[in-house]
């Protein structure tokens, strides 16, 4: 008796029927197998078991209650075709067998006796049915699995024949190329367009296919052809497929797109490299420890802060040895998960203290649970402290009022800002073009010695920094070419210009003190100092401007008072009738309303060489009687000095030189603290001296001096005008004759040049074109004289009026004013002049109201080698009045016409020139000449017959 197969032992067998063989087979299964056996009598019950318990095999007899086994078979096959169903019958027939097979029976058995043989055969058939069903199920499962794999959208799948040619390809693989797959079926897999154009790829694909042909699994990572749009990286795996007999029937190739994974791996490698480089070079340090503080990770850049290597950090012990204990509250960290910006102090390998900001975070990295990130803020802390000190310095600068104070503040605060003890400030002296060490520390003097004044020529380091406006930083100043003091112990040094104010110097005895932070702070300190120096300069200028404005206001006020006085004096001068009135008016108005203390006018007496007072006003207090005002250029009272020099004399402080000049004591005793003495000069003639006294020092500034000097000229002009007016009214005249030998006189120079005698008999025409005079030529031809005038710049033009055998008359146009005009300004009349090659005689009529000495001085000052030959006095009342009235009636043109006619000989008998000749000389038409001549004659006759009666002429009465 054979033993049942193992599969039968684990099966659930359903028996359907009521015959004895069903019972017999149920007993056989129970005794010989470990299968689960269930027996039901009807098809309905069998279907219930099928639906609820899913038996592995159903064995039914053909004849059942209310149905047949074939009916049951059909009902089961409506739901599954894989469940083994065996139909047995004792009355077997061909019809039943055919019906059962048509219904899909698994096996059909005709039952017969004996029962033992029947049971044995039935066991065998059940076992075979189970095995067949299992194989079918396995094949179906495999088919479903293959279909699932083949149609996987994430995997490209190719099926090859045993020769390696393409048989089938899924949609995923189709989507990877643009070609029609139907055209490449049957071609070798390694030559397909997925990779055939890629160098080396075809060989790799062929090798893995050949491995599969040898029944070996193959794998390769290949890249698609560059010709393919968006080429991908594919992981190919190749496996052979064999049948039950072990024969190769196909090859399955699967391709997984690993482009993203490859890119991710590349990015990961790059990220790892980036993190490695970052961790090695960043200044922040990362440490990871367990709960006990033992290191599980030490950042490789730990030396940036602590100076230790990673191994040395581990050797120190726990993190408490590095950062100190009680750094944070563990319970607080547990609540928040992270604690930030914990400030602590750590000591590096060299013993230097560092201020750190530490962040602590809970992590779970390998064995580490606490992550520490440490940032060194030592420089920032130093900067903050330095900035705080700098802020205090800036506040100190606000209260500084001088450059010296600011310079000292800079030196005092340099240690707090830069942590450097050696410092100095050079301030620029623009007057001397030097940089002067205004403030410096004792440490700098110890290291460098006394600081000299440096010329701002750009040669030495401080000078170069100042001139070039360039900040200089030296790790070792001994390497600098412009270092003047080679013996200095200073090594690190900075020179920073303070704008136009100077240079700031800071240094130390060690090398390399100026890092980036120190340079920044030094620049900030210098910039703050420069701003403070600018402020002081501006405020100083503003104060100076305020003072100047105040002075200007005071001066303007004083000037306004002076101008007001001058206007009053000018109005008074216009109305004055006499010289005495002018003198007294000027003095009284200058001292009115306490404008000045005292003013007086005096006249210099050439005989006594003293100045005699002629008018005064104000607080005289006996001053004029207490002194003798000598005319001298020095050592005398200002009035005498002005009379001697004819220049303004100003004494700003009478008290100065009190012992050297006696007059000062008399002035001080009367509170005269300032003195201004002004000459009264008009047209080079002196009319006296005006002296003004004030009760304050420096009472006369430049403006007041100029205004009062103009007043002197105005007063002199007014006196001159009074004298001219009096001269017109007086009939008593003094005729003075001078002999001069001076080539500057135009007639003298012309007589010398032409070697002739020239006579001037009065008559000057002043027109817009110039000054015209008529001269008579004797002892030479007119042509010679005309030619001689061409060499004289003083004569612009010459016109011949008349000629005779011995000379003639010429009209000269002069380039400069003629002497007659200057004499007229002083009330005198230039009567005649006779010039020969050797000498010139001048005759001048001086009215009684005009001081002869003034005219004499004027002639002496105008010409050299002057001799007064005679003076004679006469009365010209009738002649004067007739002549003045007649001239007042004529216009300038009429006078010009009648003088030209007269000197042309028109009125001679017989006439030397006709009216047409005179008209041609004047450049007018003959009718115009005759009209002017008749008009002048009518005015002359009117003066003679209608207005006055003509008395007998008076002759000169005496000679002096």
Helices and strands as residue ranges (DSSP letters): H 6-9, E 12-16, H 20-32, E 36-40, H 43-53, E 57-61, E 63-64, E 67-68, H 69-77, E 84-89, H 94-103, E 107-110, H 115-150, E 155-160, E 166-169, H 171-174, G 181-183, G 189-191, H 201-213, E 218-223, E 233-242, E 248-257, H 259-281, E 285-289, E 295-298, H 303-306, H 310-316, H 319-323, H 330-336, E 338-347, E 353-365, E 368-376, H 378-399, H 403-418, E 422-429, E 434-440, H 442-448, E 454-455, H 461-468, E 472-474, G 477-479, E 492-497, E 502-508, H 516-575, H 579-591, G 592-594, E 598-605, E 610-618, H 623-626, H 638-645, E 649-651, H 663-668, E 674-682, E 685-694, H 702-729, E 732-740, H 746-754, E 757-767, E 770-778, H 782-789, E 795-804, E 807-814, H 819-825, E 828-835, E 840-847, H 852-862, E 866-875, H 877-889, H 892-903, H 915-922, H 926-941, I 942-947, E 958-959
